[in-house]
Amino acid sequence: MPETPGRTLLPWLSLLTIWIVWGSTYLGMAAAVETIPPFLMTAGRFLLAAPLLLMLAIPAWRKGNVRVTPTEIRSTAILGVVLLLGGTGLVGLAETELDSSLAALIVAMSPIWMALFTMTQTRRSPDPRVLGALMMGIVGIGVMVGGPGGSVPIIPALTVFVSTLFWSGGTVMARYLPLPRHPFVSSGLQMTFGGVALLLVASVRGEFAQFAIDDVSGRSWLGFFWLLIAGSLLAYSAYMHANAMLPIEIVSTYAYINPVLAVLLGATLDDDAIGLNVLIGGGIIVLAVIFIVSGRAVQRRAPVEETS
């Protein structure tokens, strides 16, 4: 039976959704953490999204198609902490001081780390192409922090850099850990455990005492609900469909489309400073990612990007 135009177009619409939504989540996060403490905000986002995702799996539960073992639950707990606390949570912390566009450019290095961690996991010799791209990415960050045309706070930039290690390492782990077969169940459980971990860190940091709901601005609420609905729910579903229907080298284009869009949004909507250092350093990072993606250095399917 020939494919209908809707079936042919839907994967490309899903990819377009990924480009737009994930590129915009960095600006949404910057707005949200203006008046909501970062770990508390990120915890709330995922703890609200988790039951919504699990509800989407109810029909499969009723049909008996969903079975979750204790080992799979343990795996989702590990990934929830590594990906959502170590990955997304640190980005939120950094964006209290760092422009959203700069955070997105640094996060763009994630596919390079994924390629390197995959080679380590499979015990393959380091690929010179990956090592070269890694060096390019590090040089790009160095140019952004200390290059001509502006200054970037070092500690927040390093915080985002560390977050890419957590996100990339956790994503590679997800390829080998036993996880629930239903994607909404797996993601919902990861968000539950990750959200609880984020709450604990928020408590230790004293964020509950810092938070007053009356002090939250309309801009922060808008950013928070954009992250919840568009970032955690819409983009995730769109990615799953695009990743199942389109070639990996096409889907992987989000890795360098998102930061470019984030820079444009940050400059036009948030007055982010785009100096020569950002243009040169960010350009180097994006070229390094293109170098990896176009060469198919990462053979497995690209994982979901840090849902900032």
N, C-alpha and C positions, 0 to 999 in steps of 0.2 A: 504494500500500500504506500503510495507516495506521501511524503511529509507535507502537512498543511503549512501555509505561510506562517501561521502563529507558532507552530512548533519550531520552525527554522529561525524565526526572529527572536523568540524568547531567550535563548542562551546569550545572544548579543545584548539584549536589554538587561539581562542579569549582570553581564560584565560591565556595562555602562553604569549600573547601580553601584557596583563595587568601586569603580573609579571615583564616582562622585561622593558616595557616602563615606568611604574610608578616608578619602582625602580631606573631608570636612570634619571628621571627628577630632582632629587635633585642635581646631579652632573651638569646637564645642567643649573640649576638655579645658582649654584655657579659660573660657567663659565660666564654666562650672566651678573651677577651683578659685575663682576670684573671691567668692564669699562662702564657699563650702570647703572645709578641710579636705585635703586630697585623698587620704586613705578612706575616710568616712564616706566621701562622695563616691569613690570607686566601689566600695563595699555595697552601698545602697543601690547602685546601678545594677550590679550583678545579682544581688539577692532578690531584686524585683524581677529581673529578666529570667532567672532560673525557673520559678514555678510556671511562668508563661511557656517556656520551652517544654517543660515536662508535661504540661497540659496538651500540647500539640501531639504528644506521643500516646495519649489516652486511647485512641482507636486501636493502635497496635498492641497496647496492654490488654485490651478487652479481647482481642483476637488470639492472645497467647503468643504473640510474636516477639515479645520483649522479656528477656530473662537476664538478670544481672547477678553475677557471682560476687562473693566477698573479694576475690582477687581483682575483679574489674572495679569494684568500689574503691579499693585501695589505690588503684592506678589513677582513677579520676581525682582522688584526693591529692595525690602527688602532683599531677598536672595542674590542678586548680591553684595550688600554692605557687608552683614555679611560674606558670604562665601569667596568672592574674595578679598575684601579689608581686612577684619579682619582675614581671614584665610590665603590665599595664599600670600597676600601682606606682612604680618608680617613675614612669612617664608623667603621671598626674602630679607627683611630688615635684618633679623638675619644672613643670609648666607653671608653678607658682612664681618662678623667677625667669623662665626661659620662654622666648617667643614660640608660638605653636609651629610656625614654619620651620624654625631651626630644629625643633624636636623631630618633626617629620623627616627632615633630611638625614638626621642621624639614624633614625629608625630604619631608613631605607637600606642600611647596611645588613639588615637581618638575613636576606637570602645568601649573602656571602658567608656569614657564620653558619647558616644551615648546611651549606655545602661542605664547609670544613668539619663540622661536627658529624656529618654523615660519613665522611671518609674516616674519621676517627672510630666511629661505631662499627664500621665494616672492616676496619683495620687495613684500609687501602693506603698506599703511599700518598702523601700530600700532592695534589695536582698543582703544578706551577701556575696554571691559569687562576686557580682559586687563591693561591698565595699572592699572586700579583694583584688581583682585585682587592684582596684584604689590605694590602699595603696602600693601594690607591685610596680606599675608603678612609684609612687612618690619616693619610696625608690630607684628604679633603676636610676631615674634622679639624685637623691642626690649622689649616688655612682659615676655616670659619672662626676658630677661637682667637687666633693671633695674626690673621692676615690683614691686608690693607682695607681701609674704608669703614672700620667699626670695631666694636669689641663685643665679645660674647662671654657671659659668666662661666668660668671653668667648671665649678662644682656641679651646677645643674647639667651642663653638657656631658660631664663624665657620668652623671647619674643616668641619663638617657642611654649613654653608651653601655653601661652595665645592664640596663634593662634589656638591650638587644641580646646580650649573652643569655639571660634567663629565658627570654622568649624563644630564641633559636634553639637553645639546648633542650627546653621543654618540648618543643615541636618535634625535634628528632626523637626524643624519648617516646613521644606518642606513636611513632611508627612501629615501635617494638613492644610497647606495653600492651597487655590485654585490656581492651576497652569494650563497653557495651556496643553492640552492633548498631543499635538505633542512634543516629547522630544527635537527635534532640535530647535523648536520655543521657548520652555521654556529655554533651555540652552543659545540660542543665545541672548534672551532678558536679561537674568541674566548677561551674559558677557558684554552686552552693558552698562547696568546700573553700574555694578561693575567696568568696565573700566573707565567710566566717574568719578566715585568716586575716583578711584586710581589716575586719572589725577589731580583732585582737591588737593588731599593730596600731590602729587608730586610738584604741584605749590606752596603750602604753605611751603613745605620743601626747596624750592629753587632748585629743581632738574633740571628744565629747564635751569637755568643758569650754572649748573654743567655739562650739557650734551653737548658734541661736537662730531658730527658724525665721524669726521676725527680721533678722539682719540679712537674709538671703535675698539677693537682688533678682529682679525679673530676668536679667541677662543670664545669671547663673542657673535659674530654673530652666530657662530655655535650653541652655547648653546641656544640662543634666538629662532632660527628657529626650533631647536629640540623641545623646549617647545611648540612652536606654532603648528607645524605639528603633531609631535608624541604625545605630551602630551595632547593638547587641542582637537585634531580631531581624530586621530587614536585610542588612548586608550579609549576615550569616547565611540566611536562606538563599540569597542570590548567589553567593559563592558556591554553595553546595551544588546548585543546578549548573552553573557555568563550568565548574570543575569536572562535572560528570559528562558534559556535552562538548566542550571545546578542547583543542590541543593544549598541552601544558604550557608551551611557549607563548600561546596567546593569553591564557589566564594569568601567567606570571607577569604580564605587563603592568599589573597593579603595583608592582614593587617600585616602578619608577614613574608611573602616572600619578600615584597618590601624593608623593612629596611635592611634585610640581604644582598640583592643584592646591595643596596646603599652603605653599608659598604665595600663590596668587590670592587666595582667600585671606591669608594673614595680612598681606600688604594692602588689600583693598578694603577689607571690613574691620581690621583690627589695628591698622597703622603700624604693622611690624616693620622694623628697620631692615631694609634690604640693601646692604652696602656691598662694596666690591668683594669683601671677604666672603659674604654669603653666596654671591653669584659664582665666584670661582670655586670655593670649597664645595658648595652644593652641586655644582656641575661635575666636579671630579667624582663625588659619591655616586651620582646618578649614572655617570659613564661606567663606573666600576660595576654597578648592578646590571646594567645592560650587557656588559662584558660577560657576566656570569649567565644571565638568563638566555641571551641569544646563542651562547655556546652550549647550552643545555648541560652545564656542569652539575646542576641538580637534576638527577634523573627521575626521582620520585615526584609525585604530585606536590606542588607547593602548598604549604599549610596556610591556615587562615592567618592574616597579618595581625600585629598588635592592635586589639580593639580599643584604641584609645578613645 
